[in-house]
Amino acid sequence: MIALHCRASFYRQEELQVEKVLELKHVAKTYDNGVKALKDASFSLYEGELISIIGPSGSGKSTLLRCINRMIDTTQGEIQFMGMDVTKADKKEIKEIRKNIGMIFQHYNLVYRLNVLENVLHGKLASYSTWKSALGMYKEEDVEKAAQLLDMLGLSDRLYTRCSDLSGGQKQRVGIARALLQDPKVLLCDEPIASLDPQSSKIIMEHLHMIAKKMKIPCIVNLHQVDVALRYSDRIIGMHQGEIVFEGTPAELNDAVIEKIYGVPVQELISKVEQVAEGEYA
């Protein structure tokens, strides 16, 4: 068994009667080339919860997130969010849905010629006309909230720094602040620490954990790092070739389950991770 400290505690939603924020029912996605990226995916997300989705590249993790916010259409199934089926939403409804879903990306998706504060304010673009946003005519309350979020994320001294001058971890914190400025009901995080060093990764995951627990904004986080998933998650979903092959608490993720998710023995998986780490951080 991989010996790792597990910090997150799982709770029974039915006992605490916490709000169900999102529910997927038998979701599938087949691309035009015939690739079945998702097969019968079902799970629910609750208020205050952090769910990690793990699995090898090509297992369907990113496709799953893109289906939730309708960046791509599903082939079948339902996605219940805000009292509607996302898969059947029209253009107006999709716009409203996306206002309530914060996205955090592996490569940050920042405008590097702009400063930190300006990038965070882009989280409110959907609420402004094109000409007002182009001229930077934001409401004072939005500017104040953006500054407060950056302070919370440890970037109060970087408000007017160009994003091109930031480290990777700082860029990701700007991305988190931008997503939070939307006042989202859920955060979808697609490999948010894949490009970061271990210390920066720890900082990002600590912030996401705080957002879920203190701000009560549930997070779905796609990860490659099993140890990180064990440390921060309430629940873990394991995917293999488009299927959810595991859903449970960190304590339930044993060696046999990990081998089922990744299709290789645990020791071989650990060796691959160590080789990648040595190559990236040597």
Contacts in CASP RR format, 6 or more apart in sequence:
PFRMAT RR
TARGET T0000
AUTHOR 0000-0000-0000
METHOD contacts of the structure
MODEL  1
MIALHCRASFYRQEELQVEKVLELKHVAKTYDNGVKALKDASFSLYEGEL
ISIIGPSGSGKSTLLRCINRMIDTTQGEIQFMGMDVTKADKKEIKEIRKN
IGMIFQHYNLVYRLNVLENVLHGKLASYSTWKSALGMYKEEDVEKAAQLL
DMLGLSDRLYTRCSDLSGGQKQRVGIARALLQDPKVLLCDEPIASLDPQS
SKIIMEHLHMIAKKMKIPCIVNLHQVDVALRYSDRIIGMHQGEIVFEGTP
AELNDAVIEKIYGVPVQELISKVEQVAEGEYA
1 254 0 8 1.000
1 255 0 8 1.000
2 226 0 8 1.000
2 227 0 8 1.000
2 230 0 8 1.000
2 255 0 8 1.000
2 258 0 8 1.000
2 266 0 8 1.000
2 270 0 8 1.000
4 226 0 8 1.000
4 227 0 8 1.000
4 230 0 8 1.000
4 231 0 8 1.000
5 230 0 8 1.000
5 231 0 8 1.000
6 230 0 8 1.000
6 231 0 8 1.000
6 250 0 8 1.000
6 251 0 8 1.000
7 231 0 8 1.000
7 232 0 8 1.000
8 50 0 8 1.000
8 209 0 8 1.000
8 231 0 8 1.000
8 232 0 8 1.000
8 233 0 8 1.000
8 234 0 8 1.000
8 250 0 8 1.000
9 234 0 8 1.000
10 234 0 8 1.000
10 235 0 8 1.000
10 248 0 8 1.000
10 249 0 8 1.000
10 250 0 8 1.000
10 251 0 8 1.000
11 18 0 8 1.000
11 234 0 8 1.000
13 20 0 8 1.000
13 44 0 8 1.000
13 46 0 8 1.000
18 46 0 8 1.000
18 47 0 8 1.000
18 48 0 8 1.000
18 49 0 8 1.000
19 46 0 8 1.000
19 47 0 8 1.000
20 44 0 8 1.000
20 45 0 8 1.000
20 46 0 8 1.000
20 47 0 8 1.000
21 45 0 8 1.000
21 46 0 8 1.000
21 47 0 8 1.000
21 81 0 8 1.000
21 185 0 8 1.000
21 186 0 8 1.000
21 218 0 8 1.000
22 44 0 8 1.000
22 45 0 8 1.000
22 68 0 8 1.000
22 79 0 8 1.000
22 80 0 8 1.000
22 81 0 8 1.000
22 186 0 8 1.000
22 218 0 8 1.000
23 43 0 8 1.000
23 44 0 8 1.000
23 45 0 8 1.000
23 78 0 8 1.000
23 79 0 8 1.000
23 80 0 8 1.000
23 81 0 8 1.000
24 41 0 8 1.000
24 42 0 8 1.000
24 43 0 8 1.000
24 44 0 8 1.000
24 64 0 8 1.000
24 68 0 8 1.000
24 77 0 8 1.000
24 78 0 8 1.000
24 79 0 8 1.000
24 80 0 8 1.000
25 42 0 8 1.000
25 77 0 8 1.000
25 78 0 8 1.000
25 79 0 8 1.000
25 80 0 8 1.000
26 40 0 8 1.000
26 41 0 8 1.000
26 42 0 8 1.000
26 76 0 8 1.000
26 77 0 8 1.000
26 78 0 8 1.000
27 38 0 8 1.000
27 40 0 8 1.000
27 41 0 8 1.000
27 42 0 8 1.000
27 64 0 8 1.000
27 67 0 8 1.000
27 74 0 8 1.000
27 76 0 8 1.000
27 77 0 8 1.000
27 78 0 8 1.000
27 79 0 8 1.000
27 87 0 8 1.000
28 36 0 8 1.000
28 38 0 8 1.000
28 39 0 8 1.000
28 40 0 8 1.000
28 41 0 8 1.000
28 74 0 8 1.000
28 75 0 8 1.000
28 76 0 8 1.000
28 77 0 8 1.000
29 36 0 8 1.000
29 37 0 8 1.000
29 38 0 8 1.000
29 63 0 8 1.000
29 67 0 8 1.000
29 72 0 8 1.000
29 73 0 8 1.000
29 74 0 8 1.000
29 75 0 8 1.000
30 36 0 8 1.000
30 37 0 8 1.000
30 75 0 8 1.000
31 37 0 8 1.000
36 242 0 8 1.000
37 58 0 8 1.000
37 60 0 8 1.000
37 63 0 8 1.000
37 242 0 8 1.000
38 60 0 8 1.000
38 63 0 8 1.000
38 64 0 8 1.000
38 67 0 8 1.000
38 74 0 8 1.000
38 75 0 8 1.000
38 242 0 8 1.000
39 241 0 8 1.000
39 242 0 8 1.000
39 243 0 8 1.000
40 243 0 8 1.000
40 244 0 8 1.000
41 64 0 8 1.000
41 242 0 8 1.000
41 243 0 8 1.000
41 244 0 8 1.000
42 244 0 8 1.000
43 51 0 8 1.000
43 237 0 8 1.000
43 244 0 8 1.000
43 247 0 8 1.000
45 51 0 8 1.000
45 186 0 8 1.000
45 218 0 8 1.000
45 220 0 8 1.000
46 218 0 8 1.000
47 216 0 8 1.000
47 218 0 8 1.000
48 212 0 8 1.000
48 213 0 8 1.000
48 216 0 8 1.000
48 217 0 8 1.000
48 218 0 8 1.000
48 234 0 8 1.000
49 212 0 8 1.000
49 218 0 8 1.000
49 219 0 8 1.000
49 234 0 8 1.000
49 235 0 8 1.000
50 208 0 8 1.000
50 209 0 8 1.000
50 212 0 8 1.000
50 213 0 8 1.000
50 218 0 8 1.000
50 219 0 8 1.000
50 221 0 8 1.000
50 232 0 8 1.000
50 233 0 8 1.000
50 234 0 8 1.000
51 218 0 8 1.000
51 219 0 8 1.000
51 220 0 8 1.000
51 221 0 8 1.000
51 233 0 8 1.000
51 234 0 8 1.000
51 235 0 8 1.000
51 236 0 8 1.000
51 237 0 8 1.000
52 221 0 8 1.000
52 222 0 8 1.000
52 223 0 8 1.000
52 228 0 8 1.000
52 229 0 8 1.000
52 232 0 8 1.000
52 233 0 8 1.000
52 235 0 8 1.000
52 236 0 8 1.000
52 237 0 8 1.000
53 61 0 8 1.000
53 64 0 8 1.000
53 220 0 8 1.000
53 221 0 8 1.000
53 222 0 8 1.000
53 223 0 8 1.000
53 236 0 8 1.000
53 237 0 8 1.000
53 238 0 8 1.000
53 239 0 8 1.000
54 61 0 8 1.000
54 223 0 8 1.000
54 224 0 8 1.000
54 226 0 8 1.000
54 229 0 8 1.000
54 236 0 8 1.000
54 237 0 8 1.000
54 238 0 8 1.000
54 239 0 8 1.000
54 261 0 8 1.000
55 61 0 8 1.000
55 224 0 8 1.000
55 238 0 8 1.000
55 239 0 8 1.000
55 240 0 8 1.000
55 261 0 8 1.000
55 262 0 8 1.000
56 240 0 8 1.000
56 261 0 8 1.000
56 262 0 8 1.000
56 263 0 8 1.000
57 224 0 8 1.000
58 241 0 8 1.000
58 242 0 8 1.000
59 238 0 8 1.000
59 239 0 8 1.000
59 240 0 8 1.000
59 241 0 8 1.000
59 242 0 8 1.000
59 261 0 8 1.000
60 239 0 8 1.000
60 242 0 8 1.000
61 190 0 8 1.000
61 191 0 8 1.000
61 222 0 8 1.000
61 239 0 8 1.000
62 190 0 8 1.000
62 191 0 8 1.000
62 222 0 8 1.000
63 72 0 8 1.000
63 242 0 8 1.000
64 239 0 8 1.000
65 188 0 8 1.000
65 190 0 8 1.000
65 220 0 8 1.000
65 222 0 8 1.000
66 72 0 8 1.000
67 73 0 8 1.000
67 74 0 8 1.000
67 79 0 8 1.000
67 86 0 8 1.000
67 87 0 8 1.000
68 79 0 8 1.000
68 81 0 8 1.000
68 86 0 8 1.000
68 101 0 8 1.000
68 188 0 8 1.000
68 220 0 8 1.000
69 86 0 8 1.000
69 97 0 8 1.000
69 98 0 8 1.000
69 101 0 8 1.000
69 103 0 8 1.000
69 188 0 8 1.000
70 86 0 8 1.000
70 87 0 8 1.000
70 89 0 8 1.000
70 94 0 8 1.000
70 97 0 8 1.000
70 98 0 8 1.000
73 87 0 8 1.000
74 87 0 8 1.000
77 87 0 8 1.000
78 85 0 8 1.000
78 87 0 8 1.000
79 85 0 8 1.000
79 86 0 8 1.000
79 87 0 8 1.000
80 86 0 8 1.000
81 97 0 8 1.000
81 100 0 8 1.000
81 101 0 8 1.000
81 185 0 8 1.000
81 186 0 8 1.000
82 96 0 8 1.000
82 97 0 8 1.000
82 100 0 8 1.000
82 185 0 8 1.000
84 93 0 8 1.000
84 97 0 8 1.000
86 94 0 8 1.000
86 97 0 8 1.000
89 97 0 8 1.000
95 126 0 8 1.000
98 126 0 8 1.000
99 126 0 8 1.000
99 127 0 8 1.000
99 182 0 8 1.000
100 182 0 8 1.000
100 183 0 8 1.000
100 184 0 8 1.000
100 185 0 8 1.000
100 186 0 8 1.000
101 184 0 8 1.000
101 185 0 8 1.000
101 186 0 8 1.000
101 187 0 8 1.000
101 188 0 8 1.000
102 179 0 8 1.000
102 180 0 8 1.000
102 182 0 8 1.000
102 184 0 8 1.000
102 186 0 8 1.000
102 187 0 8 1.000
102 188 0 8 1.000
103 109 0 8 1.000
103 179 0 8 1.000
103 187 0 8 1.000
103 188 0 8 1.000
103 189 0 8 1.000
103 190 0 8 1.000
104 172 0 8 1.000
104 175 0 8 1.000
104 176 0 8 1.000
104 179 0 8 1.000
104 187 0 8 1.000
104 188 0 8 1.000
104 189 0 8 1.000
104 190 0 8 1.000
104 192 0 8 1.000
105 175 0 8 1.000
105 190 0 8 1.000
105 191 0 8 1.000
105 192 0 8 1.000
106 190 0 8 1.000
106 191 0 8 1.000
106 192 0 8 1.000
106 194 0 8 1.000
106 195 0 8 1.000
107 195 0 8 1.000
108 168 0 8 1.000
108 171 0 8 1.000
108 172 0 8 1.000
108 174 0 8 1.000
108 175 0 8 1.000
109 175 0 8 1.000
110 119 0 8 1.000
110 163 0 8 1.000
110 171 0 8 1.000
110 174 0 8 1.000
110 175 0 8 1.000
111 118 0 8 1.000
111 119 0 8 1.000
111 122 0 8 1.000
111 163 0 8 1.000
112 162 0 8 1.000
112 163 0 8 1.000
112 164 0 8 1.000
113 162 0 8 1.000
113 163 0 8 1.000
113 164 0 8 1.000
114 162 0 8 1.000
114 163 0 8 1.000
115 159 0 8 1.000
115 160 0 8 1.000
115 161 0 8 1.000
115 162 0 8 1.000
115 163 0 8 1.000
116 150 0 8 1.000
116 155 0 8 1.000
116 158 0 8 1.000
116 159 0 8 1.000
116 160 0 8 1.000
116 161 0 8 1.000
116 163 0 8 1.000
116 166 0 8 1.000
116 174 0 8 1.000
117 143 0 8 1.000
117 146 0 8 1.000
117 147 0 8 1.000
117 150 0 8 1.000
117 159 0 8 1.000
117 160 0 8 1.000
118 136 0 8 1.000
119 163 0 8 1.000
119 174 0 8 1.000
119 175 0 8 1.000
119 178 0 8 1.000
120 146 0 8 1.000
120 149 0 8 1.000
120 150 0 8 1.000
120 174 0 8 1.000
120 175 0 8 1.000
120 177 0 8 1.000
120 178 0 8 1.000
120 181 0 8 1.000
121 136 0 8 1.000
121 138 0 8 1.000
121 142 0 8 1.000
121 143 0 8 1.000
121 146 0 8 1.000
121 178 0 8 1.000
121 181 0 8 1.000
122 133 0 8 1.000
122 178 0 8 1.000
123 178 0 8 1.000
123 179 0 8 1.000
123 181 0 8 1.000
123 182 0 8 1.000
124 138 0 8 1.000
124 142 0 8 1.000
124 181 0 8 1.000
124 182 0 8 1.000
125 133 0 8 1.000
126 182 0 8 1.000
128 137 0 8 1.000
128 138 0 8 1.000
132 138 0 8 1.000
142 181 0 8 1.000
145 181 0 8 1.000
146 177 0 8 1.000
146 181 0 8 1.000
147 156 0 8 1.000
147 159 0 8 1.000
149 177 0 8 1.000
149 180 0 8 1.000
149 181 0 8 1.000
150 156 0 8 1.000
150 158 0 8 1.000
150 159 0 8 1.000
150 173 0 8 1.000
150 174 0 8 1.000
150 177 0 8 1.000
153 173 0 8 1.000
153 176 0 8 1.000
153 177 0 8 1.000
153 207 0 8 1.000
154 173 0 8 1.000
155 170 0 8 1.000
155 173 0 8 1.000
155 174 0 8 1.000
155 177 0 8 1.000
158 166 0 8 1.000
158 170 0 8 1.000
163 171 0 8 1.000
163 174 0 8 1.000
166 174 0 8 1.000
167 200 0 8 1.000
168 195 0 8 1.000
168 196 0 8 1.000
168 200 0 8 1.000
169 196 0 8 1.000
169 200 0 8 1.000
169 203 0 8 1.000
169 204 0 8 1.000
172 192 0 8 1.000
172 193 0 8 1.000
172 196 0 8 1.000
172 200 0 8 1.000
172 204 0 8 1.000
173 203 0 8 1.000
173 204 0 8 1.000
173 207 0 8 1.000
176 204 0 8 1.000
176 207 0 8 1.000
176 208 0 8 1.000
176 211 0 8 1.000
179 187 0 8 1.000
180 211 0 8 1.000
180 215 0 8 1.000
180 217 0 8 1.000
184 217 0 8 1.000
185 217 0 8 1.000
186 217 0 8 1.000
186 218 0 8 1.000
186 219 0 8 1.000
186 220 0 8 1.000
187 208 0 8 1.000
187 211 0 8 1.000
187 217 0 8 1.000
187 218 0 8 1.000
187 219 0 8 1.000
187 220 0 8 1.000
188 219 0 8 1.000
188 220 0 8 1.000
189 208 0 8 1.000
189 219 0 8 1.000
189 220 0 8 1.000
189 221 0 8 1.000
189 222 0 8 1.000
190 222 0 8 1.000
191 222 0 8 1.000
191 223 0 8 1.000
191 224 0 8 1.000
192 204 0 8 1.000
192 208 0 8 1.000
192 221 0 8 1.000
192 222 0 8 1.000
193 200 0 8 1.000
193 201 0 8 1.000
193 204 0 8 1.000
193 205 0 8 1.000
193 223 0 8 1.000
193 225 0 8 1.000
193 228 0 8 1.000
194 224 0 8 1.000
196 204 0 8 1.000
197 280 0 8 1.000
197 281 0 8 1.000
198 277 0 8 1.000
198 281 0 8 1.000
201 225 0 8 1.000
201 228 0 8 1.000
205 221 0 8 1.000
205 228 0 8 1.000
205 231 0 8 1.000
205 232 0 8 1.000
208 219 0 8 1.000
208 221 0 8 1.000
208 232 0 8 1.000
209 232 0 8 1.000
211 217 0 8 1.000
211 219 0 8 1.000
212 218 0 8 1.000
212 219 0 8 1.000
212 234 0 8 1.000
221 229 0 8 1.000
221 232 0 8 1.000
221 233 0 8 1.000
223 229 0 8 1.000
225 273 0 8 1.000
226 253 0 8 1.000
226 258 0 8 1.000
226 269 0 8 1.000
229 236 0 8 1.000
229 250 0 8 1.000
229 253 0 8 1.000
230 236 0 8 1.000
230 250 0 8 1.000
230 253 0 8 1.000
231 250 0 8 1.000
233 250 0 8 1.000
234 249 0 8 1.000
235 247 0 8 1.000
235 248 0 8 1.000
235 249 0 8 1.000
236 246 0 8 1.000
236 247 0 8 1.000
236 248 0 8 1.000
236 249 0 8 1.000
236 250 0 8 1.000
236 253 0 8 1.000
237 244 0 8 1.000
237 246 0 8 1.000
237 247 0 8 1.000
237 248 0 8 1.000
238 244 0 8 1.000
238 245 0 8 1.000
238 246 0 8 1.000
238 247 0 8 1.000
238 261 0 8 1.000
239 245 0 8 1.000
239 261 0 8 1.000
240 260 0 8 1.000
240 261 0 8 1.000
240 262 0 8 1.000
240 263 0 8 1.000
245 257 0 8 1.000
245 260 0 8 1.000
245 261 0 8 1.000
246 252 0 8 1.000
246 253 0 8 1.000
246 257 0 8 1.000
246 260 0 8 1.000
246 261 0 8 1.000
255 266 0 8 1.000
258 266 0 8 1.000
258 269 0 8 1.000
259 265 0 8 1.000
259 266 0 8 1.000
262 269 0 8 1.000
264 272 0 8 1.000
END
